[in-house]
């Protein structure tokens, strides 16, 4: 079934890093915001790295991201997908990552998982002109990574983040 992304990227003029996912899960599409599945560890990882409490509302999530110079979006604008399975993604239409980069202060791009990086490399890297750095997926499907192990790997985004708090 063909599905379209229905929410905008989160960023402002202080955002220096961009975290890209693939495409919103069913739960995220239902809540109309990123990483909406309760078992996805994205918000726990970011809260731990930024030493903030885990945000619950969309307003709190946006505030956490923007306070720490983090932008988020997904590589895919629309695709054919079965449920939330990245492995079922076909017929990809990419988001305009290059346009976002031109209208922002983003200096680095990270991919939330291998699939996001492969899709970015295939559909966006040439026009965007920026490399992507792969981070392990925060998805519950990535059971090989504990929360602590994810935080160790994801720690580099904050170590290099030069945005003043």
C-alpha positions as CSV (number, residue, x, y, z in Angstrom):
1,X,0.0,0.0,0.0
2,X,1.3,3.5,-0.9
3,X,1.7,5.7,2.1
4,X,2.8,9.4,2.4
5,X,4.8,11.1,5.1
6,X,2.4,13.6,6.7
7,X,4.6,15.6,9.1
8,X,7.3,18.2,8.7
9,X,11.0,18.1,9.7
10,X,11.8,19.5,13.1
11,X,14.6,22.0,13.0
12,X,15.4,25.7,13.6
13,X,18.2,28.0,12.8
14,X,20.3,26.6,15.6
15,X,20.0,23.0,14.5
16,X,23.5,21.7,13.5
17,X,22.9,18.0,13.4
18,X,20.2,16.1,11.5
19,X,19.0,12.6,12.4
20,X,17.3,10.8,9.6
21,X,15.0,7.8,9.9
22,X,13.5,5.8,7.0
23,X,9.8,6.3,7.2
24,X,7.3,6.7,10.1
25,X,6.0,3.5,11.7
26,X,2.3,2.8,11.9
27,X,2.3,4.1,15.5
28,X,4.2,7.3,14.5
29,X,1.8,7.9,11.6
30,X,-1.1,7.5,14.0
31,X,0.4,10.0,16.5
32,X,1.6,12.3,13.6
33,X,5.1,12.5,15.2
34,X,8.4,10.8,15.0
35,X,9.3,7.7,16.9
36,X,5.8,7.1,18.3
37,X,6.1,3.4,19.0
38,X,6.3,3.0,22.8
39,X,9.1,0.4,22.5
40,X,11.3,2.6,20.2
41,X,14.2,3.8,22.3
42,X,14.9,7.0,20.4
43,X,13.5,9.4,23.0
44,X,15.1,7.5,25.9
45,X,18.5,7.6,24.1
46,X,18.3,11.4,23.4
47,X,17.1,12.1,26.9
48,X,19.9,10.1,28.4
49,X,22.5,11.8,26.2
50,X,21.2,15.3,26.9
51,X,20.7,14.6,30.6
52,X,17.0,15.6,30.3
53,X,13.9,13.8,31.4
54,X,12.3,11.5,28.7
55,X,9.8,13.8,26.8
56,X,6.3,12.6,26.6
57,X,4.3,15.2,24.6
58,X,5.0,16.3,21.1
59,X,5.7,19.8,22.6
60,X,8.3,18.3,25.0
61,X,9.9,16.3,22.2
62,X,10.3,19.3,19.9
63,X,11.7,21.4,22.8
64,X,14.3,18.7,23.6
65,X,15.5,18.5,20.0
66,X,15.7,22.3,19.4
67,X,17.3,23.0,22.8
68,X,20.2,20.7,21.8
69,X,20.6,21.7,18.2
70,X,19.1,18.5,16.8
71,X,16.9,18.3,13.7
72,X,15.0,15.1,12.7
73,X,13.3,14.0,9.5
74,X,12.9,10.9,7.4
75,X,14.5,10.0,4.1
76,X,11.3,8.9,2.5
77,X,8.4,11.2,1.5
78,X,6.2,8.3,0.2
79,X,6.6,4.6,-0.5
80,X,4.9,1.3,-0.6
81,X,5.2,-0.3,2.8
82,X,3.6,-3.2,4.7
83,X,2.9,-2.1,8.2
84,X,6.1,-0.7,9.7
85,X,8.5,-3.0,8.1
86,X,11.6,-1.3,6.6
87,X,12.3,-4.4,4.7
88,X,9.0,-4.1,2.8
89,X,9.7,-0.6,1.5
90,X,9.4,-0.2,-2.3
91,X,8.8,2.5,-4.8
92,X,10.5,5.3,-2.8
93,X,10.0,9.0,-3.3
94,X,12.6,10.8,-1.2
95,X,12.2,13.9,0.9
96,X,14.1,17.1,-0.2
97,X,17.0,16.7,2.2
98,X,19.1,19.0,0.0
99,X,16.5,21.7,0.3
100,X,16.5,21.3,4.1
101,X,20.3,21.6,4.2
102,X,20.3,24.7,2.1
103,X,17.8,26.4,4.5
104,X,19.4,25.4,7.8
105,X,22.7,25.4,9.7
106,X,23.0,21.6,9.7
107,X,26.7,20.5,9.6
108,X,26.3,16.7,10.1
109,X,23.9,14.0,9.3
110,X,23.3,10.8,11.2
111,X,21.2,7.8,10.1
112,X,19.0,6.0,12.6
113,X,19.9,2.5,11.4
114,X,21.5,1.0,8.3
115,X,18.4,1.3,6.1
116,X,18.1,5.0,6.6
117,X,21.7,5.4,5.5
118,X,21.4,3.2,2.5
119,X,18.2,5.0,1.4
120,X,20.0,8.4,1.9
121,X,23.0,7.3,-0.1
122,X,20.8,6.0,-2.9
123,X,18.3,8.9,-3.2
124,X,19.7,12.0,-1.4
125,X,23.5,12.1,-1.0
126,X,24.4,13.4,-4.4
127,X,22.0,16.3,-4.3
128,X,22.6,17.0,-0.6
129,X,26.4,16.9,-0.9
130,X,26.9,15.6,2.6
131,X,27.9,12.2,4.0
132,X,25.8,10.4,6.5
133,X,27.1,8.6,9.6
134,X,25.4,5.4,10.5
135,X,24.1,4.8,14.1
136,X,22.5,1.6,15.3
137,X,18.7,1.7,15.0
138,X,16.7,2.6,18.1
139,X,13.8,0.4,16.8
140,X,12.5,-2.4,19.0
141,X,13.4,-4.7,16.1
142,X,17.1,-4.0,16.9
143,X,17.1,-6.3,20.0
144,X,20.9,-6.9,19.7
145,X,21.4,-3.4,21.2
146,X,20.6,-2.7,24.8
147,X,19.7,0.9,25.8
148,X,23.2,1.3,27.3
149,X,24.9,0.1,24.1
150,X,22.7,2.4,22.0
151,X,23.7,5.3,24.2
152,X,27.4,4.5,23.9
153,X,27.1,4.4,20.1
154,X,24.9,7.5,19.9
155,X,27.0,9.5,22.3
156,X,29.1,10.8,19.5
157,X,26.3,13.1,18.3
158,X,26.5,15.0,21.6
159,X,30.3,14.9,21.9
160,X,30.6,16.8,18.6
161,X,27.5,19.0,19.1
162,X,28.8,22.5,19.5
163,X,25.5,24.2,20.0
164,X,25.4,26.2,23.2
165,X,22.7,25.2,25.6
